[in-house]
Amino acid sequence: MTALFFWAAAGVAGLTVLIHVFLGGAKFVRPFLAVEMEPGLKWLAYLMWHLGTVSTLFIAAGFTAGALDPVHRDYAAIATAGAAGFVAVALFTAVKSGLSPRRFPVIPMFSLVTGLGLAGVFL
């Protein structure tokens, strides 16, 4: 049963990467790069976008490792903590910005990943 939750978490994380790269790239990255602003800030934000992509891939890999072999269950626990950290930072950003949390797609996606990871770790 644990493996099922980890596979589901890996799948949602993988889907998140696809949405992030393809939909986010078209809706956010291209328009953002067209904005005139200080180059250091612009390219730092671009770097952070890609670090988010890589981090999410590592989260998916941690869940996949946990699903494939119970010996690697710790990897899935670390991935769960990472996903929960993404949710916490996104909620903090929503509150700090005064924007609705519904404006941050990372919150529902990683809340689901976190819930699936917790179910796999504790059930």
N, CA, C and O of each residue as an XYZ file, in Angstrom:
492
protein
N       0.824     -1.194      0.000
C       0.000      0.000      0.000
C       0.868      1.258      0.000
O       0.547      2.233     -0.680
N       1.963      1.241      0.756
C       2.872      2.384      0.820
C       3.360      2.757     -0.575
O       3.391      3.933     -0.935
N       3.737      1.754     -1.352
C       4.250      2.018     -2.704
C       3.213      2.733     -3.556
O       3.567      3.594     -4.363
N       1.952      2.397     -3.394
C       0.892      3.045     -4.168
C       0.858      4.543     -3.896
O       0.746      5.339     -4.828
N       0.954      4.932     -2.633
C       0.961      6.359     -2.290
C       2.205      7.054     -2.856
O       2.129      8.179     -3.350
N       3.347      6.367     -2.777
C       4.574      6.961     -3.305
C       4.516      7.093     -4.825
O       4.968      8.098     -5.374
N       3.966      6.090     -5.512
C       3.802      6.191     -6.970
C       2.874      7.357     -7.326
O       3.138      8.105     -8.268
N       1.804      7.499     -6.575
C       0.863      8.601     -6.833
C       1.555      9.951     -6.609
O       1.388     10.875     -7.405
N       2.322     10.060     -5.537
C       3.042     11.309     -5.261
C       4.060     11.595     -6.364
O       4.202     12.738     -6.798
N       4.766     10.558     -6.815
C       5.727     10.740     -7.910
C       5.015     11.182     -9.184
O       5.522     12.030     -9.918
N       3.843     10.611     -9.447
C       3.079     10.986    -10.635
C       2.600     12.428    -10.589
O       2.683     13.147    -11.585
N       2.100     12.849     -9.437
C       1.641     14.246     -9.309
C       2.834     15.195     -9.417
O       2.731     16.246    -10.050
N       3.958     14.838     -8.808
C       5.157     15.674     -8.924
C       5.629     15.734    -10.382
O       6.031     16.793    -10.864
N       5.579     14.603    -11.075
C       5.953     14.589    -12.493
C       5.014     15.439    -13.336
O       5.451     16.175    -14.222
N       3.731     15.333    -13.055
C       2.749     16.168    -13.755
C       3.006     17.648    -13.461
O       2.868     18.496    -14.344
N       3.371     17.944    -12.242
C       3.691     19.321    -11.856
C       4.872     19.849    -12.674
O       4.868     21.001    -13.106
N       5.875     19.002    -12.884
C       7.021     19.413    -13.700
C       6.562     19.732    -15.118
O       6.957     20.752    -15.683
N       5.741     18.876    -15.689
C       5.266     19.118    -17.057
C       4.469     20.416    -17.156
O       4.662     21.199    -18.086
N       3.577     20.641    -16.200
C       2.795     21.876    -16.187
C       3.723     23.078    -16.009
O       3.580     24.092    -16.692
N       4.663     22.952    -15.094
C       5.606     24.028    -14.806
C       6.416     24.403    -16.049
O       6.566     25.582    -16.370
N       6.933     23.390    -16.742
C       7.791     23.638    -17.899
C       6.992     24.167    -19.089
O       7.354     25.185    -19.678
N       5.911     23.480    -19.440
C       5.215     23.833    -20.678
C       4.209     24.966    -20.504
O       4.256     25.945    -21.248
N       3.322     24.857    -19.558
C       2.330     25.912    -19.364
C       2.972     27.128    -18.690
O       2.769     28.265    -19.116
N       3.742     26.874    -17.643
C       4.417     27.972    -16.950
C       5.422     28.686    -17.827
O       5.557     29.907    -17.758
N       6.126     27.931    -18.652
C       7.084     28.557    -19.567
C       6.403     29.527    -20.518
O       6.912     30.620    -20.769
N       5.250     29.126    -21.045
C       4.523     29.983    -21.988
C       3.833     31.144    -21.280
O       3.844     32.267    -21.782
N       3.240     30.888    -20.132
C       2.439     31.911    -19.445
C       3.259     32.840    -18.554
O       2.848     33.972    -18.300
N       4.413     32.376    -18.076
C       5.183     33.188    -17.146
C       6.570     33.549    -17.681
O       6.918     34.728    -17.754
N       7.358     32.546    -18.054
C       8.765     32.803    -18.375
C       8.914     33.695    -19.600
O       9.634     34.692    -19.545
N       8.259     33.367    -20.689
C       8.407     34.199    -21.902
C       7.990     35.642    -21.657
O       8.753     36.550    -21.985
N       6.792     35.896    -21.086
C       6.432     37.292    -20.817
C       7.380     37.967    -19.813
O       7.704     39.146    -19.955
N       7.815     37.217    -18.810
C       8.724     37.783    -17.815
C      10.036     38.210    -18.448
O      10.554     39.283    -18.138
N      10.578     37.384    -19.329
C      11.849     37.724    -19.968
C      11.723     38.923    -20.902
O      12.722     39.574    -21.210
N      10.517     39.218    -21.351
C      10.288     40.368    -22.230
C      10.204     41.686    -21.460
O      10.268     42.757    -22.064
N      10.061     41.622    -20.140
C       9.952     42.830    -19.312
C      11.330     43.486    -19.198
O      12.348     42.815    -19.030
N      11.329     44.801    -19.295
C      12.573     45.555    -19.139
C      12.844     45.737    -17.647
O      12.063     46.374    -16.941
N      13.944     45.179    -17.178
C      14.330     45.327    -15.771
C      15.822     45.080    -15.635
O      16.489     44.686    -16.592
N      16.328     45.312    -14.459
C      17.748     45.129    -14.208
C      18.138     43.685    -14.539
O      17.545     42.752    -13.998
N      19.137     43.486    -15.428
C      19.470     42.131    -15.891
C      19.807     41.150    -14.770
O      19.431     39.980    -14.852
N      20.498     41.591    -13.738
C      20.847     40.670    -12.655
C      19.614     40.091    -11.978
O      19.575     38.899    -11.673
N      18.604     40.928    -11.740
C      17.367     40.448    -11.129
C      16.599     39.534    -12.072
O      16.068     38.503    -11.661
N      16.549     39.928    -13.344
C      15.805     39.130    -14.320
C      16.389     37.722    -14.422
O      15.651     36.738    -14.393
N      17.699     37.629    -14.540
C      18.308     36.321    -14.744
C      18.392     35.510    -13.456
O      18.453     34.282    -13.498
N      18.395     36.188    -12.314
C      18.294     35.468    -11.045
C      16.923     34.809    -10.929
O      16.822     33.657    -10.506
N      15.865     35.534    -11.301
C      14.516     34.960    -11.280
C      14.414     33.791    -12.261
O      13.770     32.785    -11.964
N      15.040     33.921    -13.416
C      15.053     32.844    -14.412
C      15.764     31.608    -13.853
O      15.307     30.480    -14.041
N      16.879     31.834    -13.170
C      17.597     30.738    -12.510
C      16.705     30.074    -11.471
O      16.640     28.847    -11.409
N      16.016     30.867    -10.653
C      15.152     30.316     -9.614
C      14.029     29.474    -10.221
O      13.651     28.444     -9.663
N      13.503     29.909    -11.351
C      12.465     29.138    -12.053
C      12.997     27.739    -12.363
O      12.324     26.738    -12.115
N      14.201     27.683    -12.901
C      14.771     26.385    -13.269
C      15.174     25.556    -12.048
O      15.110     24.327    -12.088
N      15.582     26.209    -10.980
C      15.865     25.463     -9.752
C      14.590     24.826     -9.202
O      14.635     23.735     -8.634
N      13.462     25.501     -9.369
C      12.173     24.909     -8.997
C      11.875     23.666     -9.803
O      11.373     22.675     -9.272
N      12.189     23.720    -11.096
C      11.984     22.553    -11.961
C      12.842     21.375    -11.494
O      12.348     20.259    -11.338
N      14.111     21.635    -11.278
C      15.038     20.573    -10.860
C      14.654     20.025     -9.490
O      14.693     18.814     -9.272
N      14.284     20.910     -8.570
C      13.871     20.462     -7.233
C      12.658     19.548     -7.306
O      12.589     18.540     -6.602
N      11.706     19.900     -8.155
C      10.502     19.078     -8.293
C      10.843     17.730     -8.917
O      10.250     16.715     -8.552
N      11.784     17.709     -9.845
C      12.238     16.423    -10.402
C      12.866     15.551     -9.314
O      12.650     14.339     -9.288
N      13.631     16.156     -8.428
C      14.236     15.387     -7.332
C      13.175     14.875     -6.357
O      13.305     13.776     -5.819
N      12.136     15.662     -6.132
C      11.032     15.194     -5.291
C      10.390     13.969     -5.930
O      10.135     12.973     -5.254
N      10.127     14.045     -7.239
C       9.542     12.897     -7.950
C      10.476     11.687     -7.870
O      10.016     10.559     -7.692
N      11.776     11.918     -7.999
C      12.742     10.815     -7.930
C      12.761     10.180     -6.540
O      12.880      8.960     -6.419
N      12.646     10.994     -5.495
C      12.613     10.450     -4.130
C      11.410      9.554     -3.919
O      11.525      8.490     -3.309
N      10.252      9.975     -4.419
C       9.061      9.131     -4.297
C       9.184      7.867     -5.140
O       8.755      6.792     -4.720
N       9.762      7.994     -6.311
C       9.950      6.814     -7.163
C      10.866      5.805     -6.473
O      10.584      4.607     -6.476
N      11.957      6.285     -5.885
C      12.870      5.381     -5.169
C      12.156      4.699     -4.013
O      12.335      3.501     -3.795
N      11.347      5.448     -3.268
C      10.599      4.864     -2.155
C       9.570      3.846     -2.615
O       9.307      2.867     -1.918
N       8.984      4.076     -3.794
C       7.985      3.143     -4.330
C       8.634      1.868     -4.841
O       8.056      0.787     -4.730
N       9.828      1.987     -5.399
C      10.495      0.821     -5.987
C      11.067     -0.130     -4.943
O      11.090     -1.343     -5.149
N      11.528      0.421     -3.822
C      12.195     -0.409     -2.822
C      11.954      0.178     -1.428
O      12.319      1.327     -1.178
N      11.349     -0.585     -0.522
C      11.098     -0.083      0.834
C      12.361      0.369      1.569
O      12.284      1.157      2.511
N      13.513     -0.125      1.142
C      14.774      0.303      1.753
C      14.973      1.810      1.554
O      15.603      2.474      2.376
N      14.433      2.333      0.465
C      14.596      3.754      0.128
C      13.419      4.609      0.594
O      13.184      5.695      0.064
N      12.700      4.123      1.567
C      11.548      4.856      2.110
C      11.973      6.229      2.651
O      11.190      7.178      2.621
N      13.204      6.330      3.141
C      13.711      7.613      3.641
C      13.748      8.663      2.541
O      13.509      9.842      2.802
N      14.044      8.247      1.312
C      14.045      9.200      0.195
C      12.655      9.800      0.010
O      12.515     10.995     -0.252
N      11.637      8.966      0.146
C      10.265      9.452      0.018
C       9.912     10.374      1.188
O       9.175     11.344      1.012
N      10.428     10.078      2.367
C      10.185     10.957      3.518
C      10.835     12.319      3.286
O      10.244     13.348      3.609
N      12.031     12.334      2.735
C      12.712     13.596      2.419
C      11.940     14.343      1.332
O      11.799     15.564      1.401
N      11.443     13.621      0.334
C      10.647     14.242     -0.723
C       9.365     14.848     -0.149
O       8.930     15.918     -0.575
N       8.772     14.157      0.813
C       7.573     14.682      1.480
C       7.893     15.992      2.191
O       7.132     16.955      2.097
N       9.001     16.027      2.892
C       9.412     17.248      3.586
C       9.676     18.377      2.590
O       9.337     19.531      2.850
N      10.274     18.045      1.465
C      10.524     19.052      0.430
C       9.230     19.630     -0.122
O       9.105     20.842     -0.295
N       8.271     18.757     -0.398
C       6.970     19.212     -0.913
C       6.257     20.075      0.126
O       5.663     21.097     -0.218
N       6.315     19.671      1.386
C       5.698     20.466      2.456
C       6.385     21.827      2.570
O       5.732     22.837      2.832
N       7.692     21.850      2.375
C       8.432     23.113      2.389
C       7.992     24.043      1.275
O       7.889     25.253      1.480
N       7.729     23.490      0.089
C       7.232     24.306     -1.026
C       5.889     24.928     -0.669
O       5.650     26.102     -0.951
N       5.007     24.137     -0.045
C       3.691     24.647      0.359
C       3.864     25.770      1.377
O       3.218     26.812      1.263
N       4.726     25.569      2.365
C       4.935     26.576      3.412
C       5.454     27.888      2.829
O       4.982     28.965      3.193
N       6.425     27.794      1.928
C       6.978     29.009      1.313
C       5.922     29.699      0.448
O       5.830     30.926      0.452
N       5.137     28.934     -0.283
C       4.094     29.526     -1.127
C       3.018     30.200     -0.276
O       2.546     31.284     -0.620
N       2.627     29.567      0.832
C       1.643     30.192      1.724
C       2.200     31.478      2.336
O       1.494     32.483      2.422
N       3.443     31.447      2.754
C       4.078     32.643      3.293
C       4.096     33.752      2.249
O       3.799     34.907      2.555
N       4.444     33.398      1.020
C       4.500     34.386     -0.058
C       3.124     34.962     -0.340
O       2.993     36.164     -0.570
N       2.099     34.124     -0.326
C       0.730     34.599     -0.547
C       0.333     35.604      0.532
O      -0.214     36.665      0.230
N       0.612     35.264      1.784
C       0.265     36.161      2.889
C       1.064     37.465      2.785
O       0.508     38.554      2.925
N       2.352     37.345      2.543
C       3.232     38.522      2.462
C       2.830     39.440      1.311
O       2.903     40.663      1.436
N       2.409     38.857      0.195
C       2.061     39.649     -0.987
C       0.649     40.222     -0.919
O       0.321     41.167     -1.636
N      -0.177     39.648     -0.059
C      -1.569     40.069      0.005
C      -2.429     39.453     -1.091
O      -3.601     39.799     -1.237
N      -1.846     38.545     -1.857
C      -2.590     37.856     -2.917
C      -3.276     36.620     -2.351
O      -2.843     36.056     -1.346
N      -4.342     36.216     -3.008
C      -5.044     35.006     -2.596
C      -4.151     33.786     -2.830
O      -3.460     33.714     -3.846
N      -4.159     32.834     -1.905
C      -3.416     31.594     -2.134
C      -3.850     30.866     -3.411
O      -3.096     30.060     -3.957
N      -5.072     31.155     -3.886
C      -5.525     30.534     -5.144
C      -4.717     31.014     -6.347
O      -4.769     30.394     -7.409
N      -3.975     32.104     -6.196
C      -3.129     32.617     -7.269
C      -1.822     31.837     -7.375
O      -1.038     32.066     -8.296
N      -1.582     30.918     -6.443
C      -0.332     30.170     -6.388
C      -0.622     28.690     -6.642
O      -0.966     27.965     -5.708
N      -0.489     28.231     -7.885
C      -0.806     26.832     -8.193
C       0.067     25.821     -7.442
O      -0.299     24.652     -7.316
N       1.208     26.272     -6.953
C       2.089     25.376     -6.207
C       1.399     24.868     -4.937
O       1.702     23.770     -4.470
N       0.477     25.653     -4.374
C      -0.148     25.263     -3.106
C      -0.998     24.006     -3.255
O      -0.762     23.048     -2.519
N      -1.975     23.951     -4.167
C      -2.748     22.708     -4.264
C      -1.937     21.526     -4.788
O      -2.117     20.396     -4.334
N      -1.042     21.787     -5.748
C      -0.262     20.678     -6.311
C       0.629     20.035     -5.249
O       0.635     18.814     -5.096
N       1.377     20.855     -4.523
C       2.295     20.288     -3.537
C       1.598     19.888     -2.249
O       2.135     19.081     -1.490
N       0.415     20.430     -1.980
C      -0.375     19.929     -0.852
C      -0.793     18.485     -1.127
O      -0.752     17.633     -0.240
N      -1.193     18.227     -2.365
C      -1.556     16.863     -2.750
C      -0.343     15.936     -2.660
O      -0.444     14.830     -2.129
N       0.788     16.379     -3.171
C       2.016     15.572     -3.095
C       2.383     15.312     -1.632
O       2.736     14.190     -1.269
N       2.300     16.340     -0.803
C       2.616     16.190      0.625
C       1.672     15.189      1.289
O       2.113     14.320      2.041
N       0.380     15.312      1.011
C      -0.596     14.386      1.598
C      -0.348     12.951      1.188
O      -0.413     12.042      2.015
N      -0.063     12.746     -0.088
C       0.231     11.381     -0.563
C       1.511     10.853      0.079
O       1.587      9.687      0.467
N       2.509     11.719      0.186
C       3.775     11.307      0.826
C       3.564     10.947      2.286
O       4.087      9.937      2.756
N       2.800     11.767      3.014
C       2.525     11.472      4.418
C       1.771     10.164      4.575
O       2.045      9.384      5.487
N       0.809      9.926      3.672
C       0.071      8.659      3.726
C       1.020      7.474      3.521
O       0.912      6.460      4.210
N       1.939      7.610      2.581
C       2.894      6.526      2.330
C       3.858      6.313      3.481
O       4.209      5.177      3.800
N       4.282      7.388      4.099
C       5.247      7.282      5.199
C       4.606      6.717      6.460
O       5.222      5.915      7.162
N       3.361      7.131      6.757
C       2.755      6.752      8.027
C       1.756      5.609      7.979
O       1.366      5.102      9.031
N       1.335      5.191      6.813
C       0.386      4.078      6.758
C       1.087      2.758      6.487
O       0.435      1.717      6.409
